[in-house]
């Protein structure tokens, strides 16, 4: 009788143990699944953040290059006495577009990148201010504001634009050895 009783208890205990073990395995599977989903969400969030930053960098870089190009065109027209309302309008449009991209960057980019972006922004706007004063007939009121000196700045400004681009690329993980433009 004792043996039969132990057999029955053993059989019942075995079923309970199997069920308990199955519940533990299922619980571990669910935990693993949840952890995997959390990691996927974290990865997707990071990827979306980097993609948004990349898009911000692209639009800012494009706006900076366009603004710089319009400043260069305006310099040539100012030097040759051929400034037109169309050129003024294009320059103002480039400035507005750059300001919009710069404003977006102020809210999105890391501080180390923003420092370089800010220097580019201030440099472009300094040139714009000088050109607007010269176009309005005002003589240069500070040293370095003659047409020739500003042209030197326009040419040299390529280095600042290149530095900004390199810093932005590094910020999103683009290797430096592919940074050739």
C-alpha positions as CSV (number, residue, x, y, z in Angstrom):
1,X,0.0,0.0,0.0
2,X,2.8,2.3,0.9
3,X,4.4,1.6,-2.5
4,X,1.2,2.2,-4.3
5,X,0.7,5.4,-2.4
6,X,4.3,6.6,-3.2
7,X,3.7,5.6,-6.8
8,X,0.5,7.7,-7.0
9,X,2.2,10.7,-5.2
10,X,5.2,10.3,-7.4
11,X,3.1,10.4,-10.5
12,X,1.1,13.4,-9.3
13,X,4.3,15.2,-8.2
14,X,5.9,14.4,-11.5
15,X,3.0,16.0,-13.3
16,X,3.1,19.1,-11.1
17,X,6.9,19.3,-11.4
18,X,6.6,19.0,-15.2
19,X,3.9,21.7,-15.3
20,X,6.0,24.0,-13.0
21,X,9.1,23.4,-15.2
22,X,7.1,24.2,-18.3
23,X,5.8,27.4,-16.6
24,X,9.4,28.5,-15.8
25,X,10.5,27.8,-19.4
26,X,7.5,29.7,-20.7
27,X,8.3,32.6,-18.3
28,X,11.9,32.7,-19.4
29,X,10.8,32.7,-23.1
30,X,8.4,35.6,-22.4
31,X,11.1,37.5,-20.5
32,X,13.6,36.9,-23.3
33,X,11.0,38.0,-25.9
34,X,10.2,41.2,-23.9
35,X,13.9,41.9,-23.6
36,X,14.4,41.4,-27.3
37,X,11.5,43.7,-28.1
38,X,12.9,46.4,-25.8
39,X,16.3,46.1,-27.4
40,X,14.6,46.4,-30.9
41,X,12.7,49.5,-29.8
42,X,15.8,51.0,-28.4
43,X,17.7,50.2,-31.6
44,X,14.9,51.7,-33.7
45,X,14.8,54.8,-31.5
46,X,18.5,55.3,-31.9
47,X,18.3,54.6,-35.6
48,X,15.5,57.2,-36.0
49,X,17.4,59.7,-33.9
50,X,20.6,59.3,-36.1
51,X,18.5,59.5,-39.3
52,X,16.8,62.7,-38.1
53,X,20.2,64.1,-37.2
54,X,21.6,63.0,-40.6
55,X,18.7,64.8,-42.3
56,X,19.2,67.9,-40.3
57,X,22.9,67.8,-41.2
58,X,22.2,67.4,-44.9
59,X,19.7,70.3,-45.0
60,X,22.0,72.5,-43.0
61,X,25.0,71.7,-45.1
62,X,23.0,72.3,-48.3
63,X,21.6,75.6,-47.0
64,X,25.1,76.7,-45.9
65,X,26.6,75.9,-49.3
66,X,23.8,77.7,-51.1
67,X,24.1,80.8,-48.8
68,X,27.8,80.8,-49.4
69,X,27.3,80.5,-53.1
70,X,24.8,83.3,-53.2
71,X,27.2,85.5,-51.2
72,X,29.9,84.8,-53.8
73,X,27.5,85.6,-56.7
74,X,26.5,88.8,-54.9
75,X,30.2,89.8,-54.4
76,X,30.8,89.4,-58.1
77,X,27.8,91.5,-59.0
78,X,28.7,94.1,-56.4
79,X,32.2,94.3,-57.7
80,X,31.0,94.7,-61.2
81,X,28.2,97.1,-60.3
82,X,25.5,94.7,-61.6
83,X,23.5,94.0,-58.5
84,X,19.9,93.4,-59.4
85,X,16.7,92.9,-57.4
86,X,16.7,89.3,-58.4
87,X,20.2,88.8,-56.9
88,X,19.1,90.6,-53.7
89,X,16.1,88.4,-53.5
90,X,18.1,85.2,-54.1
91,X,20.6,86.2,-51.4
92,X,17.8,87.0,-49.0
93,X,16.1,83.7,-49.8
94,X,19.3,81.8,-49.2
95,X,19.8,83.6,-45.9
96,X,16.2,82.8,-44.7
97,X,16.7,79.1,-45.7
98,X,20.0,79.0,-43.9
99,X,18.5,80.6,-40.8
100,X,15.6,78.0,-40.8
101,X,18.1,75.1,-41.0
102,X,20.3,76.7,-38.3
103,X,17.3,77.1,-36.0
104,X,16.5,73.4,-36.4
105,X,20.1,72.5,-35.8
106,X,20.1,74.5,-32.5
107,X,17.4,72.2,-31.2
108,X,18.9,68.9,-32.6
109,X,22.6,68.8,-32.8
110,X,25.1,68.1,-30.0
111,X,26.9,71.0,-28.4
112,X,30.3,70.2,-30.0
113,X,28.8,70.3,-33.5
114,X,26.7,73.3,-32.7
115,X,29.8,75.3,-31.8
116,X,31.1,74.8,-35.3
117,X,27.7,75.4,-36.9
118,X,27.4,78.6,-35.0
119,X,30.8,79.9,-36.3
120,X,29.7,79.1,-39.8
121,X,26.3,80.8,-39.2
122,X,27.9,84.0,-37.8
123,X,30.5,84.1,-40.6
124,X,28.0,83.9,-43.3
125,X,25.8,86.5,-41.7
126,X,28.8,88.8,-41.2
127,X,29.5,88.7,-44.9
128,X,25.8,89.3,-45.6
129,X,25.8,92.4,-43.4
130,X,28.9,93.8,-45.1
131,X,27.4,93.3,-48.5
132,X,24.0,94.8,-47.5
133,X,25.8,97.9,-46.2
134,X,28.0,98.2,-49.3
135,X,25.0,97.6,-51.6
136,X,23.2,100.4,-49.8
137,X,26.0,102.8,-50.5
138,X,27.5,102.9,-47.0
139,X,31.2,102.8,-46.8
140,X,32.9,100.1,-44.8
141,X,32.8,101.1,-41.1
142,X,35.1,98.4,-39.7
143,X,38.4,97.1,-40.8
144,X,38.1,94.1,-43.1
145,X,34.9,95.2,-44.7
146,X,36.2,96.2,-48.1
147,X,35.1,94.2,-51.1
148,X,38.5,92.7,-51.6
149,X,38.8,91.7,-47.9
150,X,35.4,90.1,-47.9
151,X,36.2,88.2,-51.0
152,X,39.3,86.8,-49.2
153,X,36.9,85.7,-46.5
154,X,34.5,84.1,-48.9
155,X,37.4,82.1,-50.4
156,X,38.8,81.1,-47.0
157,X,35.3,80.3,-45.7
158,X,35.5,77.0,-47.7
159,X,37.7,75.7,-44.9
160,X,35.0,76.5,-42.2
161,X,32.3,74.8,-44.3
162,X,34.6,71.7,-44.8
163,X,35.3,71.6,-41.0
164,X,31.6,71.8,-40.2
165,X,30.9,69.0,-42.7
166,X,33.6,66.8,-41.2
167,X,32.4,67.3,-37.6
168,X,28.8,66.6,-38.6
169,X,29.9,63.4,-40.4
170,X,31.9,62.2,-37.4
171,X,28.9,62.9,-35.2
172,X,26.8,60.4,-37.1
173,X,29.6,57.8,-37.3
174,X,30.9,58.3,-40.8
175,X,34.5,57.2,-40.8
176,X,37.1,60.0,-41.4
177,X,38.9,58.1,-44.2
178,X,35.7,58.4,-46.4
179,X,35.5,62.1,-45.7
180,X,36.8,63.3,-49.1
181,X,35.1,66.1,-50.8
